[in-house]
Amino acid sequence: MLGLPLLIYPFVLLANIMSAVAEPSNTSDFKKIIVQGFLLTSSLYPVSYFLSLLPFIRKRKYGFVISLIHLFLILVLFTLWNYLD
């Protein structure tokens, strides 16, 4: 039951790889950094998942904070990416 969020990860990783190797467009360097940051952070989801799973297994309270920070960072980068379009 704990691994259910990882079921969609292969599809996300495949989409991120396709986006990363796509031909770059004529955009600003700042937007390229934002897009690469979004692709990197969304690709590192399993790392965040396992880092937040360890405190849960050890019965500690605040293991979910790692996932929330990671999710917040992804949402900020995604919002910036859409705003810069």
N, C-alpha and C positions, 0 to 999 in steps of 0.2 A: 504494500500500500504506500510505503514511503517513496518508492521510486516512480510513481505515476507521472510526476512532472517531467521526468526525463524521457518519456515516451515520444514526445514531439521534438526533442532536441536534434535527432538526426536530420529532420527536415529543415530545421532552422539553420543548422550547420551547413547543409547543402546550399541553401539560399545565400548564406553569408559568403561561402566560397565562390559561388557564381558572381555575386556582387563585387567581391574583392578583385577578381581577375578580369572584370569587364573593362572595356576600353574607357579610359578617363575622358570626361567631357571638358569643355572649356569653362571651368568654373574657378572661383577664387581658391587660393590655398587654404583659407580658413574653412571653407565648406568641405574641402577634401579631408582636412584633419577631423572635422566633425563626423563625416561619414565613416572614415576609418576607425575612429573611436567608437562609434556605435557598433560597427561590425565586430570589433575586438571585444567590447564588453558583452555583447549578446552571445558571442562565441564562447566566452569564459563562464557561461552559466553553470556548467557542472562543477567547476571549482568552487563557486559561491555556494552551490547546493551542498556539496560535501563539507565545506567549512561550517555551514550552519547546521548540518546534521550531527556533527561531532558533539557540540554542547547538548543537543537534544538527547543523544544516547547517554551522555553522562549526567542527565537529569538537572542540567543547569537552566536558568530562566531565560537568559537573553541571547540565545543562539540565533533567533530569527532576525536580529538587527543586521547581521551581515547580508542576508537576502534583501532586506528592505533598502539598505544603502545601495546595493547593486541594482535593484529594480529602479530606484530613484535616479541613479546615474544613467541607466538606459533610457528612461523616460525623458530626462533632460536632453540627452543627445538626440533622441528621436524628434523631440519638439524643435530643437534648434535646426535640425536637418530640414524639417518641413517648413519652418519659418524662413529659412534662407532660400527656398525654392522660388 
